[in-house]
Every structure is written in structure tokens, then in C-alpha cells.
């Protein structure tokens, strides 16, 4: 309260008010497309993100772009932050334009502009038709996108070589154990003008994840979910041996056990790292969600005096936020939040306050094991006891 004198009565609202958590939006897709600039409608520019929320928003966009967006809408995906680059005269020019420049925010880095433009921050990034992982040299567009995902706390969905399982594993190894990268292989088949046409599967995985984020929560990975709008896959993958071989290399795929085409695999490329703890995409993404949500909450405290009134509110805000996430089943029980023991008068006088928190995101059910036993005694005893009018053979002897 102010210490300045005033002749009269005044009421002041306490500035040390509680702060409640505001969850970060995780369902927004960020998509990069390479086009002929002359095909873009008026008002849509290269390297400038736009928001697409429904099919009518894309009515004037090029057909190839609308085809990718159709995959999103077929699978009930959310908002798409879409940015365009010049497709250039050849593949090299397209790659250069797509990789862009971080300083000038061009190419894939144009997605960095979204927040400043008042758009949603993309959390599920895909590059369909622009870049794919190969067994040759590392793709510069994918490399640039990975650096972007670190800054945005986003996940990138990339397409594999679409050739063989061996090539998919080799391509994954070339990129390395990146926890923010989800690779899918092979391509999917979609019906276009009555023909089955191969299309990138990365858009499909991003779209399904977007829908799960909106209808369930960020702790649900895009696996074991029926894919809409798909008529086949470019290379059939057997459930069991082949699918497991891909998943264990960090490559997600699409299977069909007779009940439709299903996304299969919750893994990131970090699955390649022996003993690593970032194998599952939902664990990576939910951890980002919690960390970013807490950052957003605690920005409200920046500038307040370090006092016995402020610090308890900060501890309360952190503990309540984690409790909320536990109640939503985003976190397992037992989360903790409090002042860090490393705080000292020396750090306090500099305006530095340290907190610590501990939490754990639930891993997805990945390897489900059931042991079956034969039970002769129980089975036959139950059968015999269920029959009325028993006949004792010993009594007739």
C-alpha cells in the first residue's frame, strides 16, 4: 500500500493477488509449402504466415496446398499457420528458399513471426512436399526446422525416404537422436480424381496429433488411431516385426490389421539413444507444455518486490498449476514445487529467486504383455459343479 499521505479515506486493491495457470495452446499446426509465387492470391505473400482454420480459408490457394490442408481437415486437425516460399527453378533453389534465414525470418523461420503477428504459435510443424529425410546427406531444411522447434518448443513431423525399411532406419540415424523430431514412413495413398496418389504422411501425423490435443490432451500421442481420408499406403508394413523394427528406430508408420489404416508409433528419433528418456513424443510435448505454462504464469510475478507476501503466492501458483495438470491426467501424481535450497542473500539482493519443481508425464502403453496360464483344476471343477443331478460311480459298484 502507498505510504503517501492523503486527507480522507481510500481503498486499495492488494497488488499481491493470486495468479492462476493459463495453459499453452498445443494443437496449432505450422506448415511450410513451396509454390509458384504467381499462384498465390492477392494479400498472401511469401515468407509471411497466414492462419487457416477451415476449408473456406484456403479456397483461393493452389491445389497442391489445398490437398495437404484437406488431410488436416479430414482428420479434424486444428488451426494451421501456413507460410509459403518460392519453389524456385530446381530442387536446390527450393531447399535454399525453404531453409531460409533465421535473422531475416524467411523460409521455415517465417513461422517465428506468428506470435508477433497475433497468430497462434505453431507447435506441430510439418514440411510436406518440401523436404524429406534421406540416406544421403543431411537435409538443410530439416536441419533449419529442428533449430526452430527448439526455440518454439514445438515438434516437427518429417517424412522418411518412402523406399525401404532399411532406408528409413538409415535416414533416421543420419538425423540423430533428436527428441523433437517425429519421422513417419512410408507415404500414404489418397484418392485424387479417381486415382490413388502417394502423399506425405507427415501431415497426417500432425493432423491427428492436433485433434488429440484438442479433444483429449497433450499427453495422448498420435498412435493406434484410425486415419481418415487414406485409401492405402505406398509400401505395406506388417504389424509386428516390421512395424516394431521401424518404431524401435524412432520411425512411426501406418498399419492395417483388417480394421482400417492406423497410425502406429508414438516415438521420436530419440528412441535411437540407448537408455534415453525422451523416446515418446507425448512425454516430450507434455513436458514442454508444463514448462511453458509455468513460465507464462510466473511472468506475472516479474517486477513484484521479493517479500513474505509475494513468495508464498509464487509457491502456491506453481503447486496449484501442477495439481491442475495432475487432475487432467497430463501428469502422474506426486508433483512438487517450492523454493530452491540454493537461494542465498547474495542472489536475493540481485533480484534472483530460484524455484524447483519435479513432475513426470505418463509414458504411453507401448509394449503390453499378458501371461496366460492353463488352469485344469479351476476349469473342470467349475464345469462339474455347474451340473445338477450328479451320479456317484462308487455307489453302484
Secondary structure, 3 states (H helix, E strand, C coil): CCCCCCCCCCCCCCCCCCCCCCCCCCCCEEEEEEECHHHCCCCCCCCCCEEECCHHHHCCCCHHHHHHHHHHHHCCCCCEEEEEEECCCCHHHHHHHHHCCCCCCCHHHHHHHCCCCCCCCCCEEECCCCCCCCCCCCCHHHHHHHHHHHHHCCEEEEECCCCCHHHHHHHHHHHCCCCCEEEECCCEEEEECCEEEEECCHHHHHHHHHHHHHHCCCCCCCCCEECCCCCEECCCCCCCHHHHHHHHCCEEEEEECCCCEEEECCECHHHHCCCCCCCEHHHHHHHHHHHHHHHHHHHHHCCCCCCCCHHHHHHHHHHHHHHHHHHCCCCCCCCEEEECCCCCHHHHCCCCCCEEEECCCCCCCCCCCCCCCCCHHHHHHHHHHCCCCCCCHHHHC
